[in-house]
């Protein structure tokens, strides 16, 4: 079953063939309806990403500094907080989305940043974990931004990334996975997890659904930046 017509139309209107400045303007306008619409889509990426990061994290997360890239209205922050992460920073290219995220009170810092066009607003090796959930896709954050995510991550820190596997995103996904593999081969990070999830969210177009289920699939990736610190002797 496809989501309600109004939701389908808004999603198409936001993402339909827009250059980045226009896409960000559309996100500004969508901010007020965003959470209702993603709920109608049964969008599971924030929950799945936060659960995966919490599972991989080797220590109590309360003091871990996490950067939520493409934070939107704060959906990932809510899921991270439920799992004990308490020091959250966020960046997004949409001022409207940032305004909504600020209203949650979950972030210690929020800043506007269009990743891929400008560097992240943080020093090198500053974060224990970096998340990019829902922003790695066709027309959004380019694969060339991966080194910038690594730059702000501490050695031994984690990067939690997601992308969709629907037909219209397969070219981007292939480019992303090639870039992920190159960085692994270069010794920049180690792969911890790559989990394909069938029921990622409800499809907005029939031809996008997984084997006619009405859902599209997606992937959660967890990487750990090298060098990984040695285990402490007990």
Helices and strands as residue ranges (DSSP letters): H 5-15, H 20-40, H 45-56, E 65-69, H 75-82, E 87-92, H 95-104, E 109-112, E 127-132, G 143-145, H 146-151, E 153-164, G 167-169, H 170-185, E 189-202, G 206-208, E 215-225
